[in-house]
Amino acid sequence: MTEVAYKFHGHAIVSDNDMIADADGKMPESLVNASDFTRFQRELDRAGALIVGRKGHEAHPDRRGRNRIVVSSSAKEIERRADGWWWNPAQASLDEALVRAFPRGGIVAVPGGRRVFDLMLEHGYDQFHLARVRGVFVEGGVPVFSECANGRSAEEVLAAHGLVPAPSEVLDATARVAVTIWRKQKSH
Ligand SMILES: NC(=O)c1ccc[n+]([C@@H]2O[C@H](COP(=O)([O-])OP(=O)(O)OC[C@H]3O[C@@H](n4cnc5c(N)ncnc54)[C@H](OP(=O)(O)O)[C@@H]3O)[C@@H](O)[C@H]2O)c1
């Protein structure tokens, strides 16, 4: 029997100081970039499921009929609602959630926010696509990982969790946006 396999791909765009959202918990215009958005949507299309926080889900309703797994303390274990699967990690494991919501296996995209990025960091990413907008500093915002609040950069956090970077790709030279794919280091 073939075991169902999952690949977890994180996706974030951050400021110079590793923020994904501003002090009000909203994504600032300074972090929105058309080239990054196009690439991000293409990556989401490659995935068979998305794990997203409840606030991000509500701020960006699913218009493309993607297979969303919304993380929320309001969910009972893993349950089907009209707008997707809702998952409470305190009541059901990731495996249990995926068996219900994405039984065939494949790429699971993780577009955040912070607590979802933290949660999946513990489970382990196969890839993390880290886009950065140079020259943007977001005062008092939401960091991509909680560990960044302790003065660690997103790169340091990813490296500490066993991921290694590929060469960066410039997405928009004028806006100074580049993406780096961090991949799980192969065990020998
Ligand atoms: N720049 C980027 O790449 C990027 C990425 C992601 C998001 N954003 C932006 O960031 C903003 C929101 O991000 P956010 O981090 O504040 O919120 P979020 O992750 O979208 O949502 C947070 C909510 O998700 C639920 N949640 C997350 N982890 C959980 C856990 N382990 N157990 C139970 N529930 C959990 C909770 O919902 P309940 O309150 O229902 O329990 C929590 O209040 C949005 O404006 C979004 O556009 C930007």
The ligand as a MOL file (V3000), in Angstrom:
LIG
                    3D

  0  0  0     0  0            999 V3000
M  V30 BEGIN CTAB
M  V30 COUNTS 48 52 0 0 0
M  V30 BEGIN ATOM
M  V30 1 N 2.7790 39.3760 4.5010 0
M  V30 2 C 2.3840 38.1150 4.4930 0
M  V30 3 O 3.0090 37.2450 3.8910 0
M  V30 4 C 1.1620 37.7240 5.2660 0
M  V30 5 C 0.9290 36.3780 5.5250 0
M  V30 6 C -0.1960 36.0430 6.2600 0
M  V30 7 C -1.0520 37.0240 6.7300 0
M  V30 8 N -0.7760 38.3210 6.4390 0 CHG=1
M  V30 9 C -1.6410 39.3820 6.9430 0
M  V30 10 O -1.6210 39.3370 8.3460 0
M  V30 11 C -2.9060 39.6450 8.8570 0
M  V30 12 C -3.4190 38.5420 9.8000 0
M  V30 13 O -2.4110 37.7500 10.2890 0
M  V30 14 P -2.4240 37.2710 11.7970 0
M  V30 15 O -1.1590 36.5440 12.0520 0
M  V30 16 O -2.7530 38.4340 12.6870 0 CHG=-1
M  V30 17 O -3.7150 36.3460 11.8630 0
M  V30 18 P -4.0830 34.9200 11.1740 0
M  V30 19 O -3.0080 33.9170 11.3560 0
M  V30 20 O -4.6120 35.1370 9.8070 0
M  V30 21 O -5.3180 34.5440 12.1050 0
M  V30 22 C -5.1180 34.3920 13.4890 0
M  V30 23 C -6.2350 33.5300 13.9920 0
M  V30 24 O -6.0420 32.2020 13.5070 0
M  V30 25 C -6.4100 31.2800 14.5110 0
M  V30 26 N -5.2500 30.5020 14.8890 0
M  V30 27 C -3.9820 30.6270 14.4320 0
M  V30 28 N -3.1930 29.6870 14.9760 0
M  V30 29 C -3.9730 28.9480 15.7930 0
M  V30 30 C -3.7550 27.8410 16.6330 0
M  V30 31 N -2.5380 27.2620 16.7490 0
M  V30 32 N -4.7990 27.3300 17.3320 0
M  V30 33 C -6.0310 27.8720 17.2180 0
M  V30 34 N -6.3130 28.9310 16.4380 0
M  V30 35 C -5.2940 29.4640 15.7400 0
M  V30 36 C -7.0040 32.0960 15.6620 0
M  V30 37 O -8.3810 32.2150 15.3340 0
M  V30 38 P -9.5400 32.2850 16.4610 0
M  V30 39 O -9.4340 33.6710 17.0360 0
M  V30 40 O -10.7900 32.0320 15.6780 0
M  V30 41 O -9.2360 31.2170 17.4770 0
M  V30 42 C -6.2820 33.4250 15.4990 0
M  V30 43 O -6.9890 34.4960 16.0820 0
M  V30 44 C -3.8120 39.8270 7.6630 0
M  V30 45 O -3.9520 41.1880 7.4170 0
M  V30 46 C -3.0700 39.1860 6.5230 0
M  V30 47 O -3.3450 39.8240 5.2930 0
M  V30 48 C 0.3050 38.6990 5.7290 0
M  V30 END ATOM
M  V30 BEGIN BOND
M  V30 1 1 1 2
M  V30 2 2 2 3
M  V30 3 1 2 4
M  V30 4 1 4 5
M  V30 5 2 4 48
M  V30 6 2 5 6
M  V30 7 1 6 7
M  V30 8 2 7 8
M  V30 9 1 8 9
M  V30 10 1 8 48
M  V30 11 1 9 10
M  V30 12 1 9 46
M  V30 13 1 10 11
M  V30 14 1 11 12
M  V30 15 1 11 44
M  V30 16 1 12 13
M  V30 17 1 13 14
M  V30 18 2 14 15
M  V30 19 1 14 16
M  V30 20 1 14 17
M  V30 21 1 17 18
M  V30 22 2 18 19
M  V30 23 1 18 20
M  V30 24 1 18 21
M  V30 25 1 21 22
M  V30 26 1 22 23
M  V30 27 1 23 24
M  V30 28 1 23 42
M  V30 29 1 24 25
M  V30 30 1 25 26
M  V30 31 1 25 36
M  V30 32 1 26 27
M  V30 33 1 26 35
M  V30 34 2 27 28
M  V30 35 1 28 29
M  V30 36 1 29 30
M  V30 37 2 29 35
M  V30 38 1 30 31
M  V30 39 2 30 32
M  V30 40 1 32 33
M  V30 41 2 33 34
M  V30 42 1 34 35
M  V30 43 1 36 37
M  V30 44 1 36 42
M  V30 45 1 37 38
M  V30 46 2 38 39
M  V30 47 1 38 40
M  V30 48 1 38 41
M  V30 49 1 42 43
M  V30 50 1 44 45
M  V30 51 1 44 46
M  V30 52 1 46 47
M  V30 END BOND
M  V30 END CTAB
M  END
